[in-house]
Amino acid sequence: MPPLFATGGATVTVSRLVNRNVVAERGRTSMRLEPELWEALLEICCREGQDMSSLVRKVEQNGHAGGRTSAVRVFVMSYFRDAANEAGHAASGHGTLSPNRQQEAARSAA
């Protein structure tokens, strides 16, 4: 939970989101993401040999119903999920993913 502070009798939640400017499809704009997502985006840029603005434009061109920031979050998750494999999960100390476990988890989340 983000830290709280009081101002003028009201309690205000401090956001962890970091605001940065990027050049997107329609020109310069800002995006608010968690620091970990900015770090992940920078890693993707390094891996793919692209600058941040080029990567964001590419994500926007793919389209996403939730808007630019949502599209970027989904892109980051998909990028690393596509690269994940059972050997990597085992090396990280994660459990295995069996079809039965996946179905059980989906049912319990519903």
MIVOVO-440978 format. One record per residue (C-alpha): residue number from 1; x, y, z. Coordinates in Angstrom, 2 decimals, m for minus. Layout:
node seq NUM; X X; Y Y; Z Z
...
end
This chain:
node seq 1; X 0.00; Y 0.00; Z 0.00
node seq 2; X 1.38; Y 3.46; Z m0.91
node seq 3; X 2.30; Y 5.78; Z 1.95
node seq 4; X m0.29; Y 8.21; Z 3.28
node seq 5; X 0.14; Y 11.75; Z 4.52
node seq 6; X m2.22; Y 14.35; Z 5.94
node seq 7; X m2.73; Y 17.77; Z 4.41
node seq 8; X m5.29; Y 20.26; Z 5.68
node seq 9; X m7.10; Y 17.56; Z 7.64
node seq 10; X m7.41; Y 15.19; Z 4.65
node seq 11; X m5.39; Y 12.01; Z 4.17
node seq 12; X m3.81; Y 11.70; Z 0.71
node seq 13; X m2.37; Y 8.55; Z m0.83
node seq 14; X 1.02; Y 9.03; Z m2.49
node seq 15; X 1.18; Y 7.34; Z m5.89
node seq 16; X 4.11; Y 5.16; Z m6.91
node seq 17; X 3.45; Y 5.97; Z m10.57
node seq 18; X 6.20; Y 7.79; Z m12.44
node seq 19; X 5.25; Y 10.29; Z m15.14
node seq 20; X 7.53; Y 10.42; Z m18.22
node seq 21; X 7.24; Y 12.04; Z m21.64
node seq 22; X 7.34; Y 9.97; Z m24.82
node seq 23; X 6.68; Y 10.68; Z m28.47
node seq 24; X 3.72; Y 8.56; Z m29.50
node seq 25; X 1.54; Y 8.27; Z m32.62
node seq 26; X m0.01; Y 11.72; Z m32.18
node seq 27; X 3.10; Y 13.51; Z m30.92
node seq 28; X 4.64; Y 14.17; Z m27.53
node seq 29; X 2.62; Y 12.87; Z m24.58
node seq 30; X 3.13; Y 11.56; Z m21.07
node seq 31; X 2.56; Y 8.15; Z m19.53
node seq 32; X 2.31; Y 7.17; Z m15.87
node seq 33; X 3.72; Y 3.74; Z m15.06
node seq 34; X 5.16; Y 1.97; Z m12.03
node seq 35; X 8.99; Y 2.24; Z m11.78
node seq 36; X 9.29; Y m1.51; Z m12.44
node seq 37; X 7.42; Y m1.14; Z m15.73
node seq 38; X 9.66; Y 1.72; Z m16.84
node seq 39; X 12.68; Y m0.48; Z m16.05
node seq 40; X 11.14; Y m3.37; Z m18.01
node seq 41; X 10.46; Y m1.06; Z m20.98
node seq 42; X 14.07; Y 0.14; Z m20.94
node seq 43; X 15.26; Y m3.46; Z m20.90
node seq 44; X 13.03; Y m4.27; Z m23.88
node seq 45; X 14.38; Y m1.21; Z m25.73
node seq 46; X 17.95; Y m2.41; Z m25.14
node seq 47; X 17.14; Y m5.96; Z m26.21
node seq 48; X 15.32; Y m4.81; Z m29.36
node seq 49; X 17.68; Y m1.95; Z m30.27
node seq 50; X 14.88; Y 0.65; Z m30.19
node seq 51; X 14.38; Y 3.93; Z m28.39
node seq 52; X 11.41; Y 4.37; Z m26.05
node seq 53; X 9.36; Y 6.49; Z m28.43
node seq 54; X 9.74; Y 4.02; Z m31.33
node seq 55; X 8.68; Y 1.18; Z m29.08
node seq 56; X 5.62; Y 3.05; Z m27.78
node seq 57; X 4.59; Y 3.95; Z m31.34
node seq 58; X 4.90; Y 0.30; Z m32.34
node seq 59; X 2.73; Y m0.76; Z m29.37
node seq 60; X 0.12; Y 1.88; Z m30.28
node seq 61; X 0.02; Y 0.72; Z m33.91
node seq 62; X m0.94; Y m2.77; Z m32.72
node seq 63; X m4.04; Y m1.27; Z m31.11
node seq 64; X m5.56; Y m1.92; Z m27.70
node seq 65; X m9.04; Y m1.10; Z m26.42
node seq 66; X m7.75; Y 0.14; Z m23.05
node seq 67; X m5.65; Y 3.06; Z m24.27
node seq 68; X m1.92; Y 3.70; Z m24.59
node seq 69; X m0.81; Y 3.08; Z m21.00
node seq 70; X m2.84; Y m0.10; Z m20.75
node seq 71; X m1.44; Y m1.25; Z m24.10
node seq 72; X 2.12; Y m0.69; Z m22.84
node seq 73; X 1.45; Y m2.66; Z m19.64
node seq 74; X m0.02; Y m5.56; Z m21.63
node seq 75; X 2.89; Y m5.41; Z m24.10
node seq 76; X 5.50; Y m5.62; Z m21.31
node seq 77; X 3.73; Y m8.57; Z m19.69
node seq 78; X 3.33; Y m10.36; Z m23.04
node seq 79; X 6.97; Y m9.72; Z m24.03
node seq 80; X 8.37; Y m11.37; Z m20.93
node seq 81; X 5.67; Y m14.05; Z m20.79
node seq 82; X 6.52; Y m15.08; Z m24.37
node seq 83; X 10.16; Y m15.44; Z m23.31
node seq 84; X 9.34; Y m17.48; Z m20.20
node seq 85; X 9.69; Y m21.24; Z m20.30
node seq 86; X 9.57; Y m24.08; Z m17.80
node seq 87; X 13.36; Y m24.16; Z m17.43
node seq 88; X 13.39; Y m20.46; Z m16.51
node seq 89; X 10.58; Y m20.92; Z m14.01
node seq 90; X 12.39; Y m23.89; Z m12.43
node seq 91; X 15.62; Y m21.86; Z m12.15
node seq 92; X 13.63; Y m19.09; Z m10.41
node seq 93; X 12.17; Y m21.53; Z m7.90
node seq 94; X 8.65; Y m21.31; Z m9.31
node seq 95; X 6.26; Y m24.24; Z m9.40
node seq 96; X 5.46; Y m26.17; Z m12.55
node seq 97; X 2.42; Y m25.36; Z m14.66
node seq 98; X 0.28; Y m28.37; Z m15.42
node seq 99; X m2.96; Y m28.08; Z m17.42
node seq 100; X m4.91; Y m29.23; Z m14.33
node seq 101; X m3.37; Y m26.52; Z m12.12
node seq 102; X m4.04; Y m23.89; Z m14.77
node seq 103; X m7.72; Y m24.91; Z m15.00
node seq 104; X m8.06; Y m24.94; Z m11.20
node seq 105; X m6.54; Y m21.48; Z m10.92
node seq 106; X m8.89; Y m20.15; Z m13.62
node seq 107; X m11.93; Y m21.59; Z m11.86
node seq 108; X m10.93; Y m20.16; Z m8.47
node seq 109; X m10.38; Y m16.72; Z m9.98
node seq 110; X m13.89; Y m16.63; Z m11.47
end
